[in-house]
Amino acid sequence: MASDETAKLVAPTPATAGQSLDTMPEQADGPAWKFPTPDEIRAELSAEFTKEEKERVWTEASAAVKTYHEDLVRRWKEEMDTLLVYAGLFSAVLTAFNVQSYQLLQPGSTDSTVALLQEISSQLSSFTVSPHFVNSTRSSPGYIQSPFHASTSAVWLNTLWFSSLVFSLASASIALFVKQWLYEATVQGTSRESARLRQYHLNGLLRWSVGTIVTALPILLQLALVLFLVGLLVLLWTLHSTVAAITSTIVAFLFSFFLIVTILPVLEGDCSYRSPASLVSYIVIRHLRNRTMHILRRLTSLLCHWHAYLVGGIPPSFINRLRRFAYQRRDLDMPTWRGRDQHAIHEQVSALDRAIVTTAYTATSDTKIVSYMPTIFPDLPPNEVAKVFRDMSHFEQEEWGQGSVDVGFKKDPMVLPFLVLRGLRHMLLRTDKGTAAWREDMHYIYRRFCLPIDASANQRFAELACRTLCQLAVEDPSLIFFYKTASVVMNRTFGEGGACHTFDTLCHVKAMVDHHMGSGSLPAGFEGYRKLSAAIHSILQCIYVSVSGRAQLSPTQTDAMLLWGRQSITRICQWLRDLEWRGLHAECLARSRPGDPNLVLAFPHIASGYLVRYTIDPLLDVCSTTRGLALVPEDLVRTVEHAWSSAQLIYPARVGVDDVDFIWCSGLEVIDARLAELRAAVVTRIPTARIARKRIVHPL
């Protein structure tokens, strides 16, 4: 009977179909267990939330976006109204000055008359009157008008004032355009279609940088004011030095005030003198500073490392564009203004739905919106689910800086882990699994994953994490971090925590271990040793929960798992016999800070700590039950003892180093005692007492 059950408990492959993960099989003698197909995962995720729950989330997200959109449009309209009033008054005043100043660029109407009178006067003064004669001692060359040249001060004055007038009129004209744009972007209604249209217009406002234009207009007016005042000083210095000196002092104080209230918000975060000019100054300084630090870090890394990585992209195919253009339908009429919007919305339904959700979060920074996101994930295509995490990362980076996360997640530490797991599970629905784009999205989602402290008490989280991470580890073995994370999560939630395995979660663990260690060959290096330790720990943990009653298994399912465990123990013996301890420290230290003497001294404790925590202690747990003790052969104990002796011969140093990075070492002398306890239990066949043993090393 047991052999038949084992034959049915075959090693699954990602491409095979099987049962839904939400339904735990009652008997192991039914169809062979397999990973769920994408269609089954999609059905599972779609059935998890009711239609009413989805509608409630969509309504709340749409309401948040509507409030944000209306407030944004209203604020921009008020700014444009104020700017138009100021620009109108300023342009009127400036025009009065320009009417007088432009005359300095052309000759006056009386200049020729004055020149002729001067010529006549000079000729009359040259006459000599004598009897019967009137003689002139000056020859008359005739009137010659000299060419007109405007003074330098007049040229500068008119350049500054007319430039100021152009800037003022330009800001007013652009403000009128902005008011028209905002009118077109206004959308009424609360329906799903209205929400999509509103999001479509909001995306257009953000994409085409309307906010940047709104921010630039006050700066344009301030620049016009600066040009006017400078031109005024040029005029006064040509007229009267005293008046010019007093006015220059007042203008200098005004410019100093402008500079101070612009720079202070850049230097002090709590300064209330924030303005568009301050924002632009901060963006420029921040960009220059970050770029400079990036260059310095890059130069430093080039000094420390001899290699560099080049990343290249694939350009779009020009031939395909020509082909699409040549064969497109030319008899299609151009749609109406609103019809074009509706056509674009129809093509971007998924992207707009995703943007509604992310905008609701970015507009409010309310983590409650994030907790609702998994509810509507089934309504989005899997690739749009990945973009949700990109939008959140971009928002947090722009809002708080690189690597920052919303502090609101600390109030409910389970929100973000659940969101990440749901996102990763939706990645299993993609048809491009294993491609570079899929791996990039997986990295983007996974890097937000964190294991909360109280996760062990959450049965739902433990099952979801085990099923998702194990299947991802099998889908793409090159993403080794899923294998490592799955081992850590199982240890924290099922091993040290209070979560209970089901037959379905145990099958996921079995499939992951068999897939990664199925070849039987031992990976080389310290990284391979860590992978081997995690595999042994997972196998022994599955055996222990099966024999201790901590898993929700039927008797037939328990027999099937124990038969697999007996076969796996044989493989563990072979793995430990093939284990080569020599040279493990080289790769371990290469992954740490180079030249750290503490890590050099602590390495033997790191390696032996993995052996104790992932092999010896789990074996003692298995031997604490009668059925588990029957599975452990004496040959396995001898193999473990031989592995420990080999480690002591290769790395004989026993140096205790406290508080070294993530490593602490103490109590290695109890390893021999634990091995003696294990041997006594196996030889006498008397179960050991399962106690909370002292941790020797933190291997994570």
C-alpha positions as CSV (number, residue, x, y, z in Angstrom):
1,M,0.0,0.0,0.0
2,A,2.8,2.4,0.9
3,S,4.6,1.8,-2.3
4,D,1.4,2.6,-4.3
5,E,1.0,5.8,-2.4
6,T,4.6,6.8,-3.1
7,A,4.1,6.1,-6.8
8,K,1.2,8.5,-6.8
9,L,3.1,11.2,-4.9
10,V,5.2,12.0,-7.9
11,A,7.6,14.9,-8.2
12,P,5.6,17.6,-9.9
13,T,6.6,19.8,-12.8
14,P,5.5,23.4,-13.4
15,A,3.8,22.6,-16.6
16,T,1.5,19.9,-15.3
17,A,-2.0,20.4,-14.2
18,G,-3.5,19.5,-10.8
19,Q,-5.7,20.4,-7.9
20,S,-6.4,23.9,-6.6
21,L,-4.2,24.9,-3.7
22,D,-7.1,26.0,-1.6
23,T,-8.5,22.4,-1.6
24,M,-6.6,20.0,0.6
25,P,-6.9,16.4,-0.7
26,E,-8.5,14.1,1.8
27,Q,-6.8,11.0,0.4
28,A,-3.4,10.5,-1.1
29,D,-4.7,7.6,-3.3
30,G,-6.5,9.9,-5.7
31,P,-4.9,11.6,-8.7
32,A,-1.2,12.5,-8.5
33,W,-0.5,15.8,-6.7
34,K,0.7,18.5,-9.1
35,F,1.3,22.2,-9.0
36,P,-1.8,24.1,-10.0
37,T,-2.0,25.4,-13.6
38,P,-2.3,29.2,-14.3
39,D,-6.0,28.7,-15.1
40,E,-6.5,27.1,-11.7
41,I,-4.6,29.8,-9.9
42,R,-6.6,32.4,-11.7
43,A,-9.8,30.7,-10.6
44,E,-8.6,30.5,-7.1
45,L,-7.6,34.2,-6.9
46,S,-10.8,35.3,-8.6
47,A,-13.0,33.3,-6.2
48,E,-11.2,34.6,-3.1
49,F,-13.1,37.9,-3.0
50,T,-16.8,38.5,-3.7
51,K,-18.1,40.9,-6.3
52,E,-19.4,43.2,-3.5
53,E,-15.9,43.4,-1.9
54,K,-14.3,44.3,-5.3
55,E,-17.0,47.0,-6.0
56,R,-16.4,48.5,-2.5
57,V,-12.7,48.7,-3.1
58,W,-13.1,50.2,-6.6
59,T,-15.6,52.8,-5.2
60,E,-13.3,53.9,-2.5
61,A,-10.3,54.1,-4.8
62,S,-12.3,56.1,-7.4
63,A,-13.5,58.4,-4.7
64,A,-10.0,59.0,-3.5
65,V,-8.8,59.7,-7.0
66,K,-11.8,62.0,-7.7
67,T,-11.0,64.1,-4.6
68,Y,-7.4,64.3,-5.5
69,H,-8.1,65.3,-9.1
70,E,-10.7,68.0,-8.1
71,D,-8.4,69.5,-5.5
72,L,-5.5,69.5,-8.0
73,V,-7.5,71.2,-10.7
74,R,-9.0,73.7,-8.3
75,R,-5.6,74.6,-6.8
76,W,-4.1,75.2,-10.3
77,K,-7.1,77.3,-11.3
78,E,-6.7,79.5,-8.3
79,E,-3.0,79.9,-9.0
80,M,-3.7,80.9,-12.6
81,D,-6.3,83.5,-11.5
82,T,-3.9,85.1,-9.1
83,L,-1.1,85.1,-11.7
84,L,-3.4,86.7,-14.3
85,V,-4.3,89.6,-12.0
86,Y,-0.7,90.2,-11.1
87,A,0.6,89.8,-14.7
88,G,-2.0,92.3,-15.9
89,L,-1.2,95.0,-13.4
90,F,2.6,94.5,-13.9
91,S,2.3,94.6,-17.7
92,A,0.3,97.9,-17.5
93,V,2.9,99.6,-15.3
94,L,5.8,98.3,-17.4
95,T,4.1,99.5,-20.6
96,A,4.1,103.0,-19.3
97,F,7.8,103.0,-18.8
98,N,8.5,101.3,-22.1
99,V,6.5,104.1,-24.0
100,Q,9.1,106.6,-22.7
101,S,12.2,104.4,-22.9
102,Y,12.0,103.2,-26.5
103,Q,12.4,106.9,-27.7
104,L,16.0,106.8,-26.5
105,L,16.7,104.3,-29.3
106,Q,15.8,106.8,-32.1
107,P,16.9,110.4,-32.9
108,G,14.6,113.1,-31.5
109,S,12.4,115.2,-33.7
110,T,14.1,118.5,-32.8
111,D,17.7,117.3,-33.3
112,S,17.9,118.4,-36.9
113,T,16.5,121.8,-36.2
114,V,19.0,122.4,-33.4
115,A,21.8,121.4,-35.7
116,L,20.7,123.9,-38.4
117,L,20.4,126.7,-36.0
118,Q,23.9,126.0,-34.7
119,E,25.2,126.1,-38.3
120,I,23.5,129.4,-39.0
121,S,24.8,130.9,-35.7
122,S,28.4,129.8,-36.5
123,Q,28.2,131.4,-40.0
124,L,26.8,134.7,-38.7
125,S,29.5,135.0,-36.1
126,S,32.1,134.6,-38.9
127,F,30.9,137.7,-40.8
128,T,33.1,141.0,-40.8
129,V,31.2,144.2,-41.6
130,S,33.2,147.1,-43.2
131,P,32.1,150.1,-45.4
132,H,30.7,148.8,-48.7
133,F,31.7,145.2,-47.8
134,V,30.5,142.2,-45.7
135,N,33.2,139.6,-45.5
136,S,32.9,136.1,-44.1
137,T,36.0,134.5,-42.6
138,R,34.4,130.9,-42.5
139,S,33.6,128.9,-45.6
140,S,30.2,127.3,-45.6
141,P,30.5,123.5,-46.0
142,G,26.8,123.1,-46.0
143,Y,24.7,121.3,-43.4
144,I,25.7,117.6,-42.8
145,Q,23.6,115.6,-40.3
146,S,25.8,113.2,-38.2
147,P,24.5,109.6,-37.9
148,F,22.5,108.7,-34.7
149,H,24.0,106.3,-32.2
150,A,21.9,105.3,-29.1
151,S,23.8,105.3,-25.9
152,T,24.9,102.0,-24.2
153,S,22.7,102.8,-21.2
154,A,19.6,103.2,-23.5
155,V,20.3,99.9,-25.2
156,W,20.6,98.0,-21.9
157,L,17.6,99.8,-20.5
158,N,15.3,98.9,-23.4
159,T,16.6,95.4,-23.6
160,L,15.8,94.7,-19.9
161,W,12.4,96.4,-19.9
162,F,11.1,94.9,-23.1
163,S,12.4,91.4,-22.1
164,S,10.5,91.9,-18.8
165,L,7.4,92.9,-20.7
166,V,7.7,89.8,-22.9
167,F,8.0,87.5,-19.9
168,S,5.0,89.1,-18.2
169,L,2.8,88.8,-21.3
170,A,4.0,85.3,-21.9
171,S,3.1,84.2,-18.4
172,A,-0.3,85.7,-18.7
173,S,-0.9,84.0,-22.1
174,I,0.3,80.6,-20.9
175,A,-1.9,81.0,-17.8
176,L,-4.9,81.4,-20.1
177,F,-3.9,78.2,-21.9
178,V,-3.6,76.4,-18.6
179,K,-7.1,77.4,-17.6
180,Q,-8.4,76.0,-20.9
181,W,-6.5,72.7,-20.3
182,L,-7.9,72.4,-16.8
183,Y,-11.4,73.0,-18.0
184,E,-11.1,70.2,-20.6
185,A,-9.6,67.9,-17.8
186,T,-12.7,68.3,-15.6
187,V,-14.8,65.2,-15.4
188,Q,-18.1,64.8,-13.5
189,G,-19.8,61.6,-12.3
190,T,-18.8,58.6,-10.1
191,S,-19.4,55.6,-12.3
192,R,-16.6,53.2,-13.3
193,E,-16.5,54.8,-16.8
194,S,-16.2,58.3,-15.4
195,A,-13.4,57.1,-13.1
196,R,-11.5,55.7,-16.0
197,L,-12.0,59.0,-18.0
198,R,-10.9,61.0,-15.0
199,Q,-7.8,58.9,-14.6
200,Y,-7.1,59.2,-18.3
201,H,-7.2,63.0,-18.1
202,L,-5.2,62.9,-14.8
203,N,-2.5,60.7,-16.5
204,G,-2.4,63.3,-19.3
205,L,-1.9,66.2,-16.9
206,L,0.9,64.4,-15.3
207,R,2.5,62.9,-18.4
208,W,2.5,66.3,-20.3
209,S,4.0,68.1,-17.3
210,V,1.1,70.6,-16.8
211,G,2.2,70.9,-13.1
212,T,5.7,71.8,-14.2
213,I,4.2,74.6,-16.4
214,V,2.1,75.8,-13.5
215,T,5.2,75.9,-11.3
216,A,7.3,77.7,-14.0
217,L,4.8,80.6,-14.5
218,P,5.4,82.4,-11.1
219,I,9.2,82.0,-11.7
220,L,8.7,83.7,-15.1
221,L,6.9,86.6,-13.4
222,Q,9.6,86.9,-10.8
223,L,12.2,87.0,-13.5
224,A,10.3,89.8,-15.2
225,L,10.3,91.8,-12.0
226,V,14.0,91.3,-11.6
227,L,14.7,92.5,-15.2
228,F,12.5,95.6,-14.6
229,L,14.2,96.6,-11.4
230,V,17.7,96.1,-13.0
231,G,16.6,98.3,-15.9
232,L,15.3,100.9,-13.5
233,L,18.7,101.1,-11.8
234,V,20.4,101.5,-15.2
235,L,18.1,104.5,-15.9
236,L,18.6,106.1,-12.5
237,W,22.4,105.9,-12.6
238,T,22.3,107.9,-15.9
239,L,20.2,110.6,-14.4
240,H,21.2,111.2,-10.8
241,S,23.8,109.3,-8.6
242,T,22.1,110.1,-5.3
243,V,18.7,108.9,-6.3
244,A,20.3,105.8,-7.9
245,A,22.4,105.0,-4.8
246,I,19.3,105.1,-2.5
247,T,17.2,103.1,-4.9
248,S,20.0,100.5,-5.5
249,T,20.2,100.0,-1.7
250,I,16.5,99.3,-1.5
251,V,16.6,96.9,-4.5
252,A,19.6,95.1,-3.0
253,F,17.7,94.5,0.2
254,L,14.7,93.3,-1.9
255,F,16.9,90.9,-3.9
256,S,18.6,89.7,-0.7
257,F,15.2,88.9,0.7
258,F,14.2,87.0,-2.5
259,L,17.4,85.0,-2.3
260,I,17.1,84.2,1.4
261,V,13.5,83.0,1.2
262,T,14.3,80.9,-1.8
263,I,17.4,79.2,-0.4
264,L,16.2,78.7,3.2
265,P,13.6,76.0,2.3
266,V,16.4,74.2,0.4
267,L,18.6,74.1,3.5
268,E,15.9,73.7,6.3
269,G,13.1,71.2,5.8
270,D,10.8,72.9,8.3
271,C,11.0,76.3,6.7
272,S,7.6,77.7,5.6
273,Y,9.0,79.9,2.8
274,R,8.4,77.3,0.1
275,S,7.8,78.5,-3.4
276,P,8.2,77.2,-7.0
277,A,11.7,78.8,-7.1
278,S,12.7,77.0,-3.9
279,L,11.4,73.7,-5.4
280,V,13.3,74.2,-8.6
281,S,16.5,75.1,-6.6
282,Y,16.1,72.0,-4.5
283,I,15.6,69.7,-7.5
284,V,18.7,71.1,-9.2
285,I,20.8,70.9,-6.1
286,R,19.6,67.4,-5.3
287,H,20.2,66.2,-8.8
288,L,23.7,67.6,-8.9
289,R,24.5,66.2,-5.4
290,N,23.2,62.7,-6.2
291,R,24.9,62.7,-9.6
292,T,28.2,63.8,-8.0
293,M,27.9,61.1,-5.3
294,H,27.0,58.5,-7.9
295,I,30.1,59.4,-9.9
296,L,32.3,59.3,-6.8
297,R,30.9,55.9,-5.7
298,R,31.4,54.6,-9.2
299,L,35.0,55.8,-9.3
300,T,35.5,54.2,-5.9
301,S,34.0,50.9,-7.0
302,L,36.3,50.9,-10.1
303,L,39.3,51.3,-7.8
304,C,38.1,48.4,-5.6
305,H,37.0,46.1,-8.4
306,W,38.7,45.3,-11.7
307,H,35.5,44.5,-13.6
308,A,32.5,46.4,-14.8
309,Y,29.2,45.3,-16.0
310,L,27.7,46.6,-19.3
311,V,24.0,46.6,-19.7
312,G,22.6,46.9,-23.2
313,G,19.1,47.2,-24.6
314,I,17.4,45.9,-27.7
315,P,16.2,48.7,-30.0
316,P,12.6,48.6,-31.4
317,S,12.2,47.0,-34.8
318,F,11.8,49.6,-37.5
319,I,10.8,47.0,-40.0
320,N,7.7,46.0,-38.0
321,R,6.7,49.6,-37.7
322,L,6.8,50.0,-41.4
323,R,4.8,46.8,-41.9
324,R,2.1,48.0,-39.5
325,F,2.0,51.3,-41.3
326,A,1.7,49.8,-44.7
327,Y,-1.1,47.4,-43.9
328,Q,-3.2,49.5,-41.6
329,R,-6.7,50.4,-42.6
330,R,-6.8,53.7,-44.3
331,D,-10.5,54.0,-44.6
332,L,-11.0,54.6,-40.9
333,D,-12.4,58.1,-40.2
334,M,-10.7,60.3,-37.6
335,P,-12.8,60.0,-34.4
336,T,-14.4,63.0,-32.6
337,W,-12.7,64.7,-29.8
338,R,-14.5,62.7,-27.2
339,G,-14.5,59.6,-29.4
340,R,-10.7,59.7,-29.4
341,D,-10.7,59.7,-25.7
342,Q,-13.0,56.8,-25.4
343,H,-10.9,54.8,-27.9
344,A,-7.8,55.5,-25.9
345,I,-9.5,54.6,-22.7
346,H,-10.7,51.3,-24.2
347,E,-7.1,50.5,-25.2
348,Q,-5.8,51.4,-21.7
349,V,-8.5,49.9,-19.5
350,S,-6.1,47.7,-17.5
351,A,-3.5,50.4,-17.2
352,L,-6.1,53.0,-16.1
353,D,-7.6,50.6,-13.5
354,R,-4.1,50.0,-12.1
355,A,-3.5,53.7,-12.1
356,I,-6.7,54.4,-10.2
357,V,-5.5,52.1,-7.4
358,T,-2.0,53.4,-7.2
359,T,-3.1,57.0,-7.5
360,A,-5.5,56.4,-4.6
361,Y,-2.5,55.4,-2.5
362,T,-0.1,58.0,-3.7
363,A,-2.6,60.8,-3.3
364,T,-3.5,59.9,0.3
365,S,-0.5,57.8,1.6
366,D,-3.1,55.7,3.3
367,T,-1.9,52.1,3.8
368,K,-5.5,51.0,4.1
369,I,-5.6,51.4,0.3
370,V,-2.6,49.0,0.1
371,S,-4.4,46.4,2.2
372,Y,-7.3,46.5,-0.3
373,M,-5.1,46.1,-3.4
374,P,-5.1,42.2,-3.3
375,T,-8.9,42.3,-3.6
376,I,-8.8,43.9,-7.1
377,F,-5.6,42.1,-8.3
378,P,-7.7,39.4,-10.0
379,D,-9.3,42.2,-12.1
380,L,-5.9,43.2,-13.5
381,P,-3.6,41.4,-15.9
382,P,-0.6,39.9,-14.3
383,N,1.8,42.4,-15.9
384,E,-0.2,45.3,-14.5
385,V,0.1,43.8,-11.0
386,A,3.8,44.1,-11.3
387,K,3.5,47.7,-12.4
388,V,1.5,48.4,-9.2
389,F,4.7,47.7,-7.2
390,R,6.8,49.9,-9.6
391,D,4.4,52.8,-9.2
392,M,4.6,52.4,-5.4
393,S,8.4,52.3,-5.4
394,H,8.6,55.3,-7.7
395,F,6.2,57.3,-5.5
396,E,8.1,56.4,-2.3
397,Q,11.4,57.2,-3.9
398,E,10.3,60.6,-5.1
399,E,8.4,61.4,-1.8
400,W,10.9,60.2,0.8
401,G,14.1,59.2,-1.0
402,Q,15.9,56.1,-2.2
403,G,15.2,52.9,-0.2
404,S,12.4,54.6,2.0
405,V,9.1,52.9,2.8
406,D,5.9,54.4,4.0
407,V,6.1,54.4,7.8
408,G,2.4,53.6,7.9
409,F,3.3,49.9,7.2
410,K,4.8,49.7,10.7
411,K,1.3,50.1,12.1
412,D,0.2,46.9,10.4
413,P,3.3,44.9,9.5
414,M,1.3,42.2,7.7
415,V,0.0,44.5,5.0
416,L,3.1,44.6,2.9
417,P,4.1,40.9,3.2
418,F,0.6,39.8,2.1
419,L,0.6,42.3,-0.8
420,V,4.0,41.0,-2.0
421,L,2.9,37.3,-1.8
422,R,-0.3,38.1,-3.7
423,G,1.7,39.9,-6.3
424,L,4.2,37.0,-6.6
425,R,1.3,34.6,-6.9
426,H,-0.2,36.6,-9.8
427,M,3.2,36.3,-11.5
428,L,2.5,32.6,-11.8
429,L,-0.3,33.4,-14.3
430,R,2.1,35.0,-16.8
431,T,2.9,33.1,-20.0
432,D,6.4,34.6,-20.2
433,K,7.8,32.8,-17.1
434,G,11.5,32.5,-17.2
435,T,12.1,35.5,-19.5
436,A,14.2,38.5,-18.6
437,A,11.1,40.7,-18.3
438,W,9.5,38.2,-15.9
439,R,12.6,37.9,-13.8
440,E,12.9,41.7,-13.6
441,D,9.3,42.0,-12.4
442,M,9.9,39.3,-9.9
443,H,12.9,41.1,-8.5
444,Y,10.9,44.3,-8.3
445,I,8.1,42.7,-6.3
446,Y,10.3,40.4,-4.2
447,R,12.6,43.2,-2.9
448,R,9.7,44.6,-0.9
449,F,9.1,41.3,0.9
450,C,9.7,41.3,4.6
451,L,8.9,38.6,7.2
452,P,7.0,40.2,10.1
453,I,7.9,39.2,13.6
454,D,4.4,37.8,14.4
455,A,4.1,36.0,11.0
456,S,4.5,32.6,12.8
457,A,1.0,33.0,14.4
458,N,-0.7,33.7,11.1
459,Q,-1.8,30.4,9.5
460,R,-3.1,32.0,6.4
461,F,0.2,33.8,5.8
462,A,2.2,30.7,6.4
463,E,0.2,28.6,3.9
464,L,0.2,31.4,1.2
465,A,4.0,32.0,1.6
466,C,4.8,28.3,1.5
467,R,2.8,27.6,-1.6
468,T,3.9,30.6,-3.5
469,L,7.6,30.6,-2.7
470,C,8.0,26.9,-3.3
471,Q,6.3,27.0,-6.7
472,L,8.3,30.0,-7.7
473,A,11.5,28.2,-6.7
474,V,10.5,25.4,-9.0
475,E,9.3,27.6,-11.9
476,D,12.7,29.3,-12.3
477,P,15.6,27.6,-10.3
478,S,17.9,30.4,-11.4
479,L,16.1,32.7,-8.9
480,I,17.8,31.0,-5.9
481,F,16.6,33.6,-3.5
482,F,13.1,32.1,-3.7
483,Y,14.6,28.8,-2.5
484,K,16.4,30.5,0.4
485,T,13.4,32.6,1.3
486,A,11.1,29.6,1.3
487,S,13.4,27.7,3.7
488,V,13.5,30.7,6.0
489,V,9.8,31.3,6.0
490,M,9.0,27.6,6.7
491,N,11.4,27.6,9.6
492,R,10.0,30.8,11.0
493,T,6.3,30.1,10.5
494,F,6.0,26.3,10.6
495,G,9.1,25.3,12.5
496,E,9.5,27.9,15.3
497,G,6.0,29.3,15.0
498,G,2.6,27.8,15.6
499,A,1.4,27.3,12.0
500,C,0.3,23.8,10.9
501,H,1.3,22.2,7.7
502,T,-1.3,20.7,5.4
503,F,-0.8,17.9,2.9
504,D,-0.8,20.5,0.2
505,T,2.0,22.7,1.8
506,L,4.0,19.6,2.5
507,C,3.7,18.6,-1.2
508,H,4.9,22.0,-2.2
509,V,8.0,21.6,0.1
510,K,8.6,18.1,-1.3
511,A,8.4,19.3,-4.9
512,M,10.8,22.2,-4.2
513,V,13.4,20.0,-2.5
514,D,13.2,17.2,-5.1
515,H,13.5,19.8,-7.9
516,H,16.6,21.5,-6.5
517,M,18.3,18.4,-5.0
518,G,16.9,15.7,-7.3
519,S,20.2,15.2,-9.2
520,G,21.8,13.9,-6.0
521,S,25.1,15.8,-6.7
522,L,26.3,18.1,-4.0
523,P,26.8,21.7,-5.1
524,A,30.3,23.1,-4.6
525,G,31.3,25.9,-2.3
526,F,29.9,27.5,0.8
527,E,26.7,28.6,-1.0
528,G,26.1,24.9,-2.0
529,Y,26.6,23.9,1.6
530,R,24.0,26.5,2.7
531,K,21.6,25.1,0.1
532,L,22.3,21.5,1.2
533,S,21.7,22.5,4.8
534,A,18.3,24.1,3.9
535,A,17.3,21.0,2.0
536,I,18.1,18.7,4.9
537,H,16.3,20.9,7.3
538,S,13.2,21.0,5.1
539,I,13.1,17.2,4.7
540,L,13.5,16.6,8.5
541,Q,10.9,19.2,9.3
542,C,8.4,17.6,6.9
543,I,9.1,14.2,8.6
544,Y,8.7,15.7,12.1
545,V,5.4,17.4,11.5
546,S,4.1,14.3,9.8
547,V,4.9,12.0,12.8
548,S,4.2,14.5,15.6
549,G,0.6,15.3,14.6
550,R,1.4,19.0,13.9
551,A,0.2,18.6,10.3
552,Q,-3.3,18.2,9.1
553,L,-2.9,14.8,7.4
554,S,-5.0,11.7,7.0
555,P,-3.4,8.4,7.9
556,T,-2.8,7.6,4.2
557,Q,-1.2,11.0,3.6
558,T,1.0,10.5,6.6
559,D,2.2,7.1,5.3
560,A,3.0,8.6,1.9
561,M,5.0,11.5,3.4
562,L,6.9,9.1,5.7
563,L,7.8,6.8,2.8
564,W,9.2,9.8,1.0
565,G,11.0,10.8,4.2
566,R,12.6,7.4,4.4
567,Q,13.9,7.7,0.9
568,S,15.1,11.2,1.5
569,I,17.1,10.2,4.6
570,T,19.0,7.8,2.4
571,R,19.8,10.7,0.1
572,I,20.9,12.8,3.1
573,C,23.4,10.1,4.1
574,Q,24.9,10.2,0.6
575,W,25.0,14.1,0.6
576,L,26.8,14.2,3.9
577,R,29.3,11.5,2.8
578,D,30.1,13.6,-0.3
579,L,30.4,16.8,1.6
580,E,33.9,18.4,1.2
581,W,34.7,20.8,4.0
582,R,38.0,22.0,2.8
583,G,37.8,25.3,1.0
584,L,34.4,26.3,2.2
585,H,35.8,29.3,4.2
586,A,37.2,30.9,1.0
587,E,33.7,31.5,-0.5
588,C,32.2,32.4,2.8
589,L,34.8,35.1,3.5
590,A,34.7,36.4,-0.1
591,R,31.0,37.2,0.5
592,S,31.8,39.1,3.6
593,R,33.9,42.2,4.2
594,P,37.4,41.6,2.9
595,G,40.1,41.4,5.4
596,D,37.8,41.2,8.5
597,P,39.8,39.1,11.1
598,N,36.7,38.5,13.2
599,L,35.0,36.7,10.3
600,V,38.1,34.7,9.7
601,L,38.1,33.5,13.3
602,A,34.3,33.0,13.4
603,F,34.0,30.9,10.2
604,P,34.4,27.5,11.9
605,H,31.5,28.4,14.1
606,I,29.4,29.5,11.2
607,A,29.9,26.2,9.3
608,S,29.3,24.1,12.4
609,G,26.3,26.2,13.3
610,Y,24.6,25.2,10.1
611,L,25.4,21.5,10.8
612,V,23.9,21.8,14.3
613,R,20.8,23.9,13.6
614,Y,19.8,22.4,10.2
615,T,20.8,18.7,10.7
616,I,21.5,17.6,14.3
617,D,18.8,19.5,16.1
618,P,16.1,18.6,13.5
619,L,17.2,14.9,13.8
620,L,16.8,15.1,17.6
621,D,13.2,16.5,17.0
622,V,12.4,13.6,14.7
623,C,13.7,11.1,17.2
624,S,11.4,12.6,19.9
625,T,8.6,10.5,18.4
626,T,8.4,6.7,18.1
627,R,7.5,6.8,14.4
628,G,10.2,9.3,13.6
629,L,12.8,7.4,15.5
630,A,12.0,4.3,13.4
631,L,12.9,6.3,10.3
632,V,16.4,7.3,11.5
633,P,19.0,4.6,10.8
634,E,22.2,4.2,12.7
635,D,24.2,4.8,9.5
636,L,22.9,8.4,9.4
637,V,24.2,9.0,12.9
638,R,27.6,7.7,11.9
639,T,27.6,9.9,8.8
640,V,26.7,13.0,10.8
641,E,29.5,12.2,13.4
642,H,32.0,11.7,10.5
643,A,31.0,15.1,9.0
644,W,31.5,16.8,12.4
645,S,34.9,15.1,12.8
646,S,35.9,16.1,9.3
647,A,34.9,19.7,10.0
648,Q,37.0,19.7,13.2
649,L,40.1,18.4,11.3
650,I,39.8,21.0,8.6
651,Y,39.0,23.9,10.9
652,P,40.3,23.1,14.3
653,A,40.2,26.6,15.7
654,R,37.5,27.3,18.4
655,V,37.5,31.0,19.0
656,G,34.4,32.7,20.4
657,V,33.7,36.1,18.9
658,D,30.7,38.0,20.2
659,D,28.6,40.6,18.3
660,V,30.3,40.1,14.9
661,D,27.9,41.5,12.3
662,F,25.0,38.9,12.1
663,I,27.0,36.2,13.8
664,W,27.4,35.3,17.4
665,C,29.2,32.2,18.7
666,S,29.0,30.4,22.0
667,G,28.4,26.9,23.4
668,L,30.0,24.8,20.6
669,E,31.2,22.4,23.2
670,V,27.6,21.0,23.5
671,I,27.7,19.6,19.9
672,D,29.4,16.4,21.0
673,A,26.8,16.1,23.8
674,R,24.0,16.4,21.2
675,L,25.5,13.8,19.0
676,A,25.8,11.5,21.9
677,E,22.2,12.1,22.7
678,L,21.2,11.3,19.1
679,R,23.3,8.1,19.1
680,A,21.8,6.9,22.3
681,A,18.3,7.5,21.0
682,V,18.9,5.6,17.8
683,V,20.7,2.7,19.4
684,T,18.3,2.2,22.3
685,R,15.2,3.2,20.2
686,I,14.0,5.3,23.1
687,P,12.6,8.7,21.9
688,T,14.4,11.8,23.1
689,A,12.7,14.6,24.9
690,R,12.0,17.6,22.6
691,I,13.2,20.7,24.4
692,A,14.1,24.2,23.5
693,R,17.8,23.9,22.8
694,K,20.3,26.8,23.0
695,R,21.0,28.4,19.6
696,I,24.6,28.2,18.7
697,V,24.7,30.4,15.7
698,H,22.3,32.6,13.7
699,P,22.9,31.3,10.2
700,L,20.6,33.8,8.4
